[in-house]
């Protein structure tokens, strides 16, 4: 990007011969548009241009997140210290004075293009590593079969909810649900059908789930939920809705003769003093639901 056509005529073929694709422009506005149209690996920028000087072009390029990492080499007839210092302060990576030597331009351009491409490659590798670590972390807190949170993550997240409920005197309900007579499902219809049932139960439990709620597979055919900011009355209504949804689901489509229900026990008594105590309470209520004939909710 140079205001003198003669310089462009000299530079363009020199760089093209080195294998670079060159896009010469003569104004600051053209430079900004060219960068926006297709991000380059390096910008050669003159300070003196007709519409806006190279300093202003550099400022705008560095202010844009898309182009701010592209290296800029100032190439100018100004040989004073102030111009050079300003160039570096604005984000330039190098400064070449005119008249320039072809070999020097080639060497400096090659160095900064290589460094830029290496930085891009490193950034991509780091991003891939971060994505992989995020995926590993996500897998570590998920149940392999259903995709719900696993027991360990539920306990950690629910403990934070319990602490918040104690600190701010806010309601919290924990629910434990168990698929009724699940062993019979496996024995009669196969373990593959049993897995299908567990997956569908997981989906049904997550229907209408609020973002703050936690639904997890606690183990085997047992599921657990934590419902923050939820009164006992609202929790009962939500669990009854889930119970009916599971009971009325068209299980015949999964296997002929299949019927599935769930018993649930819930606890909303945060005065018990610990999450473990609330879970034990909900577990006892689940036992009561089983004793009461299954397919019901106890609290």
LINNORCOR-V697057 format. One record per helix or strand. SS is the DSSP state (H for helix, E for strand). FROM is the first residue (numbers start at 0). TO is the last residue. If there is no record, write none. Layout:
BEGIN
SS;FROM;TO / SS;FROM;TO
END
This chain:
BEGIN
H;4;16 / H;27;36 / E;41;44 / H;53;62 / E;70;75 / H;80;88 / E;93;96 / H;101;139 / E;141;141 / E;148;148 / H;150;167 / E;171;178 / H;181;188 / H;190;205 / E;213;218 / E;221;227 / H;231;247 / H;250;252 / E;261;266 / H;269;271 / H;274;290 / E;296;297
END
